[in-house]
Amino acid sequence: MNVADSSPAPAMNNLLASNADSQRTLYPYVTGTSVVGIKYKDGILLAADMGGSYGSTLRYKTVERLKSVGKHSIIGASGEISDFQEIMRYLDELILYDNMWDDGNSLGPKEVHNYLTRVMYNRRNKFNPLWNSLVLGGVKNGQKYLGTVNMIGVHYEDDHVATGFGNHLARPILRDEWHENLTFEEGVKLLEKCMRVLLYRDRSAVNKLQIARITQDGVKVFPPYSLKTFWNFNAFQNPTVGAEGSW
Amino acid sequence: MFRNQYDTDVTTWSPAGRLFQVEYAMEAVKQGSAAIGLRSKTHVVLASVNKASSELSSHQKKIFKVDDHIGVAIAGLTADGRVLSRYLRNECINYSYTYESLLPVGRLVVQLADKAQVCTQRSWKRPYGVGLLVGGLDESGAHLFYNCPSGNYFEYQAFAIGSRSQAAKTYLERKFEGFMDSSRETLIKDALFALRETLQGEKLTSSICTIAVVGVGEAFHILDQETVQALINEFEIVGEEPPADEAAAPDQSTGAEPGPADQGTPADQGVTPMDI
């Protein structure tokens, strides 16, 4: 953050002073990469790998980045994992208080998405963001909902959404191949196609992914599995033939 | 109710376990002019009697829009009612802002009831002197609640509060079983009839009453005076007995039913003509 360049207005001095600096988020440390989400015939499907990178090191390989929120929603997060854990605490508390009314009403995915948007945008305004890009999907009363919100508070809904590299690599595939009546199997295949491209091309991707599904009947987060990949390209055979002594 | 040595503070119990200040606050509701609410599966109608203090003044506003899906009718200290309406509007708009969604009616009334309860347990406060009929729609259907100064709230099919509300309640008790399946027009008609019961013979015109409706696909709004007068004329409510239930069915099919005026003077039929 280029704080040294500008002369801060008096109101900002305490935000940019050195001891206050240590209290707010400046950079992410342990991060998750893309999340991809699509609407399908019966509900929503989310996919994300289980990697937690520490800078350029692929340090943690069993990070669950897809979680259920109440009865009607699922959330997928990329970015700082500790901030995602904090968000889960906020959401679990939100759902708890919602259940405590015990009155037959419940927060649906649209409400949760908007609540998150308010939280993210308010933190951004205080120059202390939750360093995440989130995908929020769900089904309530037969209505499907899929949206995204990120650390600066940008939020929107669509039939398919992604975070990070997913926006550049997965969305074009989805724009061509997504349609409203995907079956569960077709949806998973489409997500796997996207995740495979991300695995080949995103440096922070790991080959261990999870799919989460939500329908009117409930949430299921599937056990992790790996994608089959192909590396036997001719150009990759005998890699040292043009550079003797290298490895 | 008579004065006694336990009724000075709201924080003093009587030996019989009563809080007299709270009960006195509920008396204030009974002194206000009548307010009535009824609901069906899809609509809620609120109606109130608006008596101006003199011909020169305007009348007190007793029905407030709280949000597109909720409105309230009040009876009692209208100033307290106005302040509570502002609170209700705030709660609705804050919920909408955070969740982009309509505050469920049941939650709003609980928040209102909890606010009223605070005033029954603080020595430096007094209970609100107003009863609120909260009518609204949410995901679980149409609702009518009554919030009273004690901090209690109940859900009703139909209810009336304020002075001479017992007459309206008697009418509603006869008819309420059909309300769930009533059409919007029948519900408004029943509201007007119930309102007329509280007037004890005084002529019902749109200048002394206010009607408000909220329903599926219909935001809460107060009907304007011409519409109300047209409805009163259509239902021939002015000074007439409410029609028996069998006669009620043909009312809705076409416009105005053939009024008694068309048949000459029915009061004279069957009576021997004057000899003079």
HADDOCK unambig.tbl for C-alpha pairs under 7 A between the chains (distance, minus, plus):
assign (segid A and resid 111 and name CA) (segid B and resid 99 and name CA) 4.30 0.50 0.50
assign (segid A and resid 111 and name CA) (segid B and resid 100 and name CA) 6.21 0.50 0.50
assign (segid A and resid 111 and name CA) (segid B and resid 101 and name CA) 6.46 0.50 0.50
assign (segid A and resid 112 and name CA) (segid B and resid 99 and name CA) 6.83 0.50 0.50
assign (segid A and resid 114 and name CA) (segid B and resid 98 and name CA) 6.12 0.50 0.50
assign (segid A and resid 114 and name CA) (segid B and resid 99 and name CA) 5.03 0.50 0.50
assign (segid A and resid 114 and name CA) (segid B and resid 100 and name CA) 6.30 0.50 0.50
assign (segid A and resid 115 and name CA) (segid B and resid 98 and name CA) 5.34 0.50 0.50
assign (segid A and resid 115 and name CA) (segid B and resid 99 and name CA) 5.45 0.50 0.50
assign (segid A and resid 118 and name CA) (segid B and resid 98 and name CA) 6.42 0.50 0.50
